[in-house]
């Protein structure tokens, strides 16, 4: 009962969220795509990316390319880097067992000023050290998602 109350209290600031399970590999040419429902255009929100990985993930960091498509047709693209493991190789995410979940900052104090739905596209951009070509099929990422929370909560 106490655990259920704890989980509910952790999620009370979430306005909307979604998660997509991935097949055994994440192909770099197949972005994960979310349609974000219309939000209050005067409120500020904190936007997070959520990534679940297992022990098949062979890297200590994660490079993501995000493209946020606005209702008016404008697209804002970001290349982001997140640390996924400590120097000793232990995962930074939360969870019991082999799957760890990481809640990663995406946008702080963001306002959805335009009316309508936004679209968020997330791709990975990893490469092995010393190689020019990126990793085509990334192993070990099991789920990718986002959450929008009330600002500063």
Residue pairs with C-beta under 8 A, 6 or more apart in sequence:
13 149
13 150
13 153
14 147
14 148
14 149
15 39
15 45
15 148
15 149
15 150
16 36
16 37
16 39
16 147
16 148
17 50
17 145
17 146
17 147
17 148
18 34
18 145
18 146
19 50
19 143
19 144
19 145
20 32
20 34
20 143
20 144
20 145
21 142
21 143
22 32
22 141
22 142
22 143
22 144
24 139
25 137
25 138
25 139
26 32
26 124
26 137
26 138
26 141
26 144
27 136
27 137
27 138
28 123
28 124
28 125
28 126
28 134
28 135
28 136
28 137
28 138
29 123
29 136
30 123
31 67
31 121
31 122
31 123
32 121
32 122
32 123
32 144
33 119
33 120
33 121
33 122
34 119
34 120
34 121
34 122
34 145
34 146
35 117
35 118
35 119
36 112
36 117
36 118
36 119
36 120
36 146
36 148
37 117
38 112
38 115
38 116
38 117
39 45
39 112
39 148
40 112
41 111
41 112
41 113
41 114
41 115
42 111
43 111
43 150
43 151
44 109
44 110
44 111
44 151
44 152
45 107
45 109
45 110
45 111
45 112
45 148
45 149
45 150
45 151
46 105
46 107
46 108
46 109
46 110
46 148
46 149
46 150
46 151
46 152
46 153
47 106
47 107
47 108
47 110
47 146
47 147
47 148
47 149
48 103
48 104
48 105
48 106
48 146
48 147
48 148
48 149
49 64
49 66
49 80
49 103
49 104
49 106
49 122
49 144
49 145
49 146
50 101
50 102
50 103
50 104
50 143
50 144
50 145
50 146
50 147
51 62
51 82
51 84
51 93
51 101
51 102
51 104
51 141
51 143
51 144
51 145
52 93
52 95
52 99
52 100
52 101
52 102
52 141
52 142
52 143
52 144
53 84
53 91
53 93
53 99
53 100
53 102
53 140
53 141
53 142
54 98
54 99
54 100
54 140
54 142
55 98
55 140
56 139
56 140
57 84
57 138
57 139
57 140
57 141
58 139
58 140
59 84
59 85
59 126
60 83
60 84
60 85
60 87
60 89
61 81
61 82
61 83
61 84
61 85
62 81
62 82
62 84
62 124
62 126
62 141
63 79
63 80
63 81
63 124
63 125
63 126
64 79
64 80
64 81
64 82
64 122
64 123
64 124
64 125
65 77
65 78
65 79
65 80
65 122
65 123
65 124
65 125
66 77
66 78
66 80
66 106
66 120
66 121
66 122
66 123
67 75
67 76
67 77
67 120
67 121
68 75
68 76
68 77
68 78
68 118
68 119
68 120
68 121
69 75
69 118
69 119
69 120
69 121
70 76
70 114
70 118
71 114
71 115
71 116
71 117
71 118
72 114
78 106
79 125
80 104
80 106
82 102
82 104
83 92
84 91
84 92
84 93
84 102
85 91
85 92
86 92
91 100
92 100
92 102
93 100
93 101
93 102
94 100
94 101
94 102
95 101
99 142
101 143
103 147
106 146
109 151
112 118
120 146
122 144
122 146
124 135
124 138
124 141
125 134
126 134
126 135
126 138
127 133
127 134
127 135
128 135
